[in-house]
Amino acid sequence: MPEETKGIFISYRRDDSAGYAGRIADRFIQHFGEDRVFRDFDFIDIELGSSSVEAIQRAVDSSEVLIAVIGKNWLTATDAAGRKRLENPDDYVRIEIATALKRNMRVIPLLVQGASMPSADELPEDLAPLVHRNAFELHDSSHDSSWGDDLGRLISALDRVLERRPARAPTPAPTPAPTQPDVLSQETIFISYSRKDWDKFVEPLVIDLRQQGFKVWIDQTFILGGDNWYKAIQQALETCERMVLCVSPDSLKSPYVQREYRYFMDEAKWLVPLICREAPLPWELQGTQYLLYQNRATLIATLRR
């Protein structure tokens, strides 16, 4: 298949997330075109009588991105003998994802049904690298607005990955340059936060800072689905010289947030805790001057110094 026609492969377990995968595929086909979206039955039926493993590998090779749909039973699903399916080297889902990882393709874990990312010790060795790929979460499909918004964000991220415009949309007018381009440099401000605080606190803060001309590092901008998030965050931590820590009960419990602010403190870099939701500061932050979220104007003035 020519390089320019490579598309998206959707990997899923039929008895775990077939309904989700169907809805996702329908939306992808509407946006990217039918010839750029692949699912198991799209090619196994066509290759009837040939090796299904080879068919899977050919389809994966014909794709640029693999979406691994992970539901609540994805990890624990068993076969008729009671053995975990992922422990079987011939399991189709395992073959699909392992093939993509081996070829260093972009693999995006897509969490549905409230599922969580498995840990490396819960996965066979050839799937262990999956835990380092940045995951994307779709909220309950019974809430169509949230589902539609989430899918829209995923499609936008895939557009950036595939570097193309929507397949069936007319060519839009040139997009004006954003108030603050996405650039990682020493002047960039690292935002450390919990996703539970995004809508009410973090997103408005990011908008305010960018409108004031500040460069902002935020994972949702700089880390695309399927990226090695650990390496991307480490690069940002090493590069950025200033951090705004969005404090809340959830952020202070997050091991990722703890790692981020402790790295800054160990490196004696500039850090300001911004109290979004009241929570007791851990002992290592108690000597650090903090600001209240309501006083974002003071934060902006401080950052300008």
N, C-alpha and C positions, 0 to 999 in steps of 0.2 A: 504493500500500500504506500503511495507517495507520502513523503514527510508532511506535506501541508494538510493532508486529510486525517492525520492522526487525531484521535478523540479521547473519549472517556469510557473506561471500563467500570461497570458497577458489579462489585462482588458482594454477595449476600447469601445467607442461609435460608432456604425456602421456608422451613418450619419455624424460623425465628423472626424474619423481617420481610417476607415476600411482599406484603401489602405496602410497606414503606418504600421498598425498592421500586415497585411499580409506579407509585406516585412520583417518586424522584425521577425515574426514567421518562415519564410523560412530560414533566416540566423541562428536563434537559433536552428532549427531542424538540419541544416547541421552541426552545431558545437556540440550541446549537445545530439542529438538523438531525434527521434520523440516521444519516450515514456516519455520524460522529459519536453515537452512543451505543455501547455494546453491553449485552447481558448474556447469561448462559444459554438460554434457549434461542437466542438470535443466531448462534453459530453451531451449537451442538446438533440441532435438528438438521441444519444444512449439511453437516459433516457426518450424517448418520452412516454407521458402518465403519467409520474410521476411528482412530484412537482419540478418545475424548480428551486425554491429557495433552496430546499434541495440538488438538483444537483449542484448548484453553490457552496454551502457550503462544499459539499464533495470534489469538485475539488480544492477549495482553501485549504482545510485541507490536500490534497494530494501534496501540493506544499510547497516549502521552501521560495520562493520569489514571490512577486506579482509586476508586472510591470504595473503601471497605465498610459496608454498613454493619454496625455492631449493635445488636439488640441485647435484651436481658439474658437470653439463653444462648447467645453466640459462643460464649466460652465453655458452657457446661453441657451443651447438646450432646446426646449419646446416640450410638447406633443400636441395632436390634440386640446386640450382645451386651449392651450396657457399658461399652467403652466410649470414652470421650472421642468425639469425631476428630477434633484437632490433633489427637495423638496418632491418628492414622495417616501415614505419609501419602496415601492415595486419596485423602479427602479433598474434594474439589476446591473448597474454600481455602484450605491451606495451600494447595498448589497455586491458586490464583495469586494470593498475596505473596507467597514465597518467591514466585517467579518475578513479580514486579520489584520486590526488594532486592533480589539478586541482580536485576538489571539496573538497579539504582534509579528506578522511575520515581516520580512523585506519587506517594501513597498517602491518601487522606483518610484517617479513621473518622467515620461519620457515626456519631452516637445517637441512637434513637431509644424510645421507651424508657428514658431515664437511666440508660446503661452508663457504666463508668469504664474508663480505660483499664484493661488488664495490666498487671505488672509483668515484668520480664520473666520471673520465675513461674508464672502461670502458663507460659506459652512454650511451644516447642522451640528448639534453638533457631530454626530457620525463620521463625516469626518474631523472635525477640527484638530485632531492630524496630519493629512497629511502635514500640512504646516511646521512641524518640521522635516520632512524627507528630507534628502539631495536629490535634484533633479538632473537629467541628461538631457542635451539638445542635440537633434539631429538637425543638420542643414538641410536646404532645400534638399529634396530627388532628386531634379532635378540636383544637383551637386553631381554626383556619387562618386567622390573622397572624398569629405567632409563627405558624408553620410557613405561611407564605413569605413573611419577613425574613425568616431564617434561610429559606431556600434562595430568596433574592440575594442575600449577603453571600451565600455560597457560590451562586452563579457569578456574582461580581468578582469574587476571588478567582474563580476558574477563568473568567475572561482575562484577568491579569496574567494568569499562568499560561494560557494558550495564546495570549497577545493577539486578540482578535475582537472585532465588534460582534454584537448579536447577529445570528445568521439571518434572521428574517426581518430585521428592522432596517429602515432606510438609513442612509449615512447621515449621522447627526451633525449639527454644526460643531465647530471646534470648541472643546471645553475650555473655559477660562482657566488660567493657572490658579491653583489653590492659594489661599491666603498664606499658608506655610507649606512649602514643598516637603516631601518626606525625604529628609537628608539626615544621615547619621554622622555626627561630628562631635568634637569636644564641647561645643556650645549647646548641643542637644540636651534637653531635659528629660531624664528617665522618669516615667510615671510607674510607680509600683502600687498595685491595687488588687482587690478581689473582684471577680466578675459580678458578684452579687451587688456591687456598688456602681456598676457601669452606668445604668440608665439614669439614676437620680443624681449621682455625684460626679463620676469620672468623666463621662462624655461632655457634660456642660463645662467642666474644668478644661478639658482639652480644647474645646471650641474657643473658650475665652483666651487661653494662652496663644493659640494660633492667630486669633484675630489681633492680638497685641504684638504679633511678629516674632514670637518665640518658636524655636524648633523643638518639637516634641517627639520623644520615642515612646510609642505605645505598641504593644504586641499585635493588636488587631490591624495596625497599619503595616508594620514591618515584617511580621511573620505570616506567610501565606500557608494555607492548608497543605500539609504534607512536608513542610520544612522541618529540619531538625531544630526544634524549638530550644533545646538546651544550648546548642552552639550559638544560635541567634541571640539569645538572651545574654550569654556570656560575652559575646562580642560587644553588645550594647553596654553592659556593665563596665567593661574595660575602657570603652571609648568615652562615654558620657562622664562629665565632671560634676553634674548636679542632679539631685533626685528629689522629687516630691513623693512622699510616702502617704498615700490616702489611708488614713487610720479608720478602722472599724473593727468590731468583734471578729468578723469573718477574715479580714485581711491579716490581722495579727495571729490568727490560728493557721494561716496558710504556710506550709513549709517553703513554698516558692517565694512568697513575699519575705519571709524571714531570711532566706538565703540572700535575697537581693539587698535588703537594707544592711545586713551584717557585712556583706562584701564592701559596701560603701563605707561603713564605719571602720572596717579593718584597713581600708586604703586611705582613711582620713579625707574622704571626699565630702563635698558640701551636701547636706541632707536636711530637709525640713519636713517634719510630720504635719500633715494637714488633717485635722480631726473632722472626719465626715460623719461618723456616728460614734457616740461616746463609748470609750473602752479604756480600761486601765493600761497605761503604757508599760511595756516590759522594762525590766531594770536597766538594760543597756541603753534605752532611749530616754530615761527619766531626766537626764541632764541636758537633753537637747531642746532648744527653744522650739515650741510648736505654735501653729496658728489654727484658728477655727475656720471651718469651711465657709462660714458666712463672711469672713474677712478676706475674700479672694483678692480684693483690691490691694490689701497689705502684702499679700503674697507676690502679686505682680510688681509692686514697688520694690520689694526686697530682691526679686530676681533681676531687676534693672540695675542694681547697684554694681 
